Amino acid sequence: MTADTYAEAHPASEFLSGVRASIPVIVAAAPFGVLFGALAVENGFSASEAMLMSAAIFGGASQMVGIDLFGARVAPWLIVFSIFAVNFRHVLYSATIGRYIAHWTPLQRFVGFFFLVDPQFAEAEQRVEKGRSLGFAWYMGVALPLYVFWIAESGLGAVFGRLIPNTQALGLDFLLPIYFLGLVMSFRKRAMWLPVVGVSAFVSVVAYHTIGSPWHVSIGAVAGVLVGALFAPKAFREKRP
């Protein structure tokens, strides 16, 4: 029995495998979720509103941008547009993951794309790199704990976050970027990894200083995608599904 056949026959086991894969992500994201909850309350949100925002948007960076703009009392369309700019990278994620989940039902794909946040994408890519198919049970095993704990962490931050004297001084706000850096490094053996990461980082920094946040995130991501698409070796492109 192949690994993929086993996955289809034992969805409960695959779900638990996904749950185990989610644990390091939950630990890394916890300070960021608490920080969001605390900042949301400082900007006039109630604890329930902070949790509702986490449940509806489920995206740390875009939620941070949202509460900053809410606090500045800018036009609603600008808030929506700014959040779209931060989350544009998820369009790129869905284009990649979509090739691996074509065998899912339409409803499963709809649910899967909702949960397609940064660590979910990275874990899924690593699984595919190992030659495993992307089953719905495993995917949800990763996604559901991330989602539930993210909402809970936002609530904890909203209720108890003010007890933290200075999150920046403690370095809590830098824990999640460190985790994402680790995710990026895990793909370092891929073809064109260094040029893609280098160009993406350089363009992102330039965009940050010239255009400003949050556009630098999407612009840097698009630059890296273009480098990979234009200059990746032909053999590497052909073996991708």
Beta strands, then each sheet from edge to edge (+ up, - down):
end
